[in-house]
Amino acid sequence: MNGESLNIEQDHLAKLKEQFPNLFTEGKLDWEKLKATFSDDINFANERYVLNWAGKSDAFKVLQVPTTATLKPLPDESINFDTTENIFIEGENLEVLKVLQKSYYNKIKCIEIDPPYNTGNDSFIYPDSFKETKDEYQKRIGEKDSEGYLMKEGMFRKNSKDSGHYHSSWLSMMYPRLFLAKNLLKDDGVIFVHIDDNEVHNLRLIMNEIFGEENFVAQIVWQKSKKGDAKLIASIHEYILVYAKNKLYSIEKGIWRIKKDGADEVLAQYESFKEQFGSNHLLISAAMQNWYKNLPKNDVRVNHKHYRYSDDRGLYFPDNFAGPDDGRTSRPRYDIIHPVNGKPCKKPSTGWRWDENRTKEALEATPQLIHFGEDETTIPCRKSYLKDIDSEPFASVFYRDGRSATLEVEEYVGKGVFNFPKNTEVLQDLIGLTTNEEDTILDFFGGSGSSAHAVINMNKESGNRKFIIVQLPEVCEESSEAFKAGYKTIADISKERIRSVIKKIEKEKAEKADMFDNEKQDLGFKVFKLTPSNFKIWRSGDVNEENLMQQLEAFTNPVHANSTEQNMLYELMLKAGYQLTDKVEKTGNYYTIANGELIIALQKLNDKSIKQIIAAKPKKVITLDNLFTGNDQLKTNTVLQMKDAEIDFKTI
């Protein structure tokens, strides 16, 4: 209740919206829709199916402007910096994705992200009011406090449902990031995007536009609770949208399967009974049946209780191989003779699924691949072995309690520090579904570091999957449990979780080494931070009278003050298209990268060092132009010698 009189305009609009909700877009009356609905003169000539929103063109502008930013290495915050292949990047993810384009184009197998759901309470970075220039946007996301942390005030924009651009703001934030992310995927790469009812419809549309509708794989429903609290219908699920970069190519490369829950434990128990009873398969079968009976009803291993028979090939169940009931009368109806009494066995009414030759081969195999009953009155079955089919397709609907993820993250970073973390078991299933043991996984909405945790867990058993995590150093509110626990930013929480996971595994390995199959597991990660370029010439804008002297000085001395050799090294690696984990070795006064493919020289050069570099036969050499200051002849000779040796020579 307030003291104001009735707002006539708002009252009329409310009545109009009640009768004609189709005339409103994001809460505002759409005059074009109004005219199209009530006008007698409607032109359909230019109509076509198209996705559009307020600010889409601005989203493209943000996407198209290149960045000169770089990634600064932070060895002191890393673990095993020189040897690890895992990466954590602090920084605004749109800029980071741009920085990674050249080095990681077509290199990522799986992208797993959990972006803001746009619930009306989310705050995220996007161009403000769709009028903000790129320079203004970059200035805002670069604003820092006295200690160097990104300032939350002014940097983020809360996207309220009352906003006239509620959906548009979210779409403008997501579109360029997804567009750039697609470039990083391998041809058989896949992306998983977590979302809920607020934006799933819009997310499908922009994913269709970016990835192509033909590359849609699934809209997975994740039931996270058994019950909910709502006045109408309880929402107890979220979605995971799955798109392939090239669905047909992914199908050609292989079939996606996940391990059946409990299958490994059942097979382990079976092996235990084999050691106990040897080749007495009757005793093994009886022991398996008794073991199943003693399991709790809700134990996942009970799902495999039909695998209770044993032979020299393994644990199996008698699977039906009758023909399907499709009305066909031409299916094979040959006799199968019982091996004990020599009588023809009962046939299925629909005939056999296999032809006679295939069944003959199964009968002649050792051991036989056909299971018989006690006599001819039982229809024979084919043997289906658990070891051969211990995996299955990932279901489009599944249940996994969402609360377990919160308990898990609390173990590593403290209680109440991070809300709504992702479930690592679900992530492991998704990542395992689509990746091989050497693949790289990217998460550019890193959150609490769940994706990194999942990859580390997967590598405990086998493999060397790598992660790249990107997380904005979003400041923790002073009133938050995270701040009270000593975390200044969300990125700090992510890093601490990864460190704690690694420490726990190292401790477990020291105490129980026999529990771990992967002795060479990568238990480390490199930390990088998004920063402006180390080189003035790349920071510069358009030349004008005011900055002309700065421009000239940049050409004379290109290196920015406080730039270290290591910082410049990694920037030049990225700019040259090399990865952050490529091997780096110091040789004399220069660096060799990727087993000598690239050489970067950042210290004074002379004839001897030039000859050493050429003798190493790199593909490319990068050095600073000011290293030749006062010795133009050396530079001229170097350029000619590099050209003769067919080495790509660049100076900054």
Secondary structure, 3 states (H helix, E strand, C coil): CCCCCCCHHHHHHHHHHHHCHHHEECCEECHHHHHHHHCCCCCCCCCCCCCCCCCHHHHHHHHHCCCCCEEEECHHHCECCCCCCCEEEECCHHHHHHHHHHHHCCCEEEEEECCCCCCCCCEECCCHHHCCCHHHHHHHHCCECCCCCECCCCCCEECCCCCCCHHHHHHHHHHHHHHHHHHHEEEEEEEEEEECCCCHHHHHHHHHHHHCHHHEEEEEEEECCCCCCCCCCCCCEEEEEEEECCHHHHHHHCCCCEECCCHHHHHHHHHHHHHHHCCCHHHHHHHHHHHHHCCCCCCHHHHHCCCCEEECCEEEEEECCECCCCCCCCCCCCCCECCCCCCECCCCCCCECCCHHHHHHHHHCCCCCEECCCCCCCCCEEEEECCCCCEECCCCEEECCCHHHHHHHHHHHCCCCCCCCCCHHHHHHHHHHHCCCCCEEEECCCCCCHHHHHHHHHHHHCCCCEEEEEECCCECCCCCHHHHCCCCEHHHHHHHHHHHHHHHHHHHHHHCHHHCCCCCCCCCEEEEEEECCCEHHHHCCCCCCCCHHHHHHHHHCCECCCCCHHHHHHHHHHHCCCCCCCCEEEECCEEEECCCCEEEECCCCCHHHHHHHHHCCCCEEEECHHHHCCCHHHHHHHHHHHHHCCCEEEEC
